[in-house]
């Protein structure tokens, strides 16, 4: 089976675009490359205000990435209740939360050693 390599920077750019297209908020990129035994290189975390918006963010990311770079997530979890949807693009894992769920799980706190970049939303 041939594996195709995806440019991680391009993937991250398309994911951010997908989030912003449907007004996802509080976007953070966690760079995990300097941490030992991590499952991927980056987490991208954002939140939406309802399960409808969380679903829309997830759909927007998948559609944008598929169209721009012909890639799709290796695995998707959480679409049924849309409180926390996880999109696994192997090197990049996206977490789309409803705000209270994000606060509860505090992934940024759990990965405190990661280099965190917060993305300013252009529409706020």
Secondary structure, 3 states (H helix, E strand, C coil): CCCCCCCHHHHHHHHHHHHHHCCCEEEEEEECCCCCCCCCCEEEEEEECCHHHHHHHHHHHHHHHHHHHCCCCCEEECCCCCCEEEEECCCEEEEEEEHHHHHHHCHHHHCCCCEEEEECCCCC
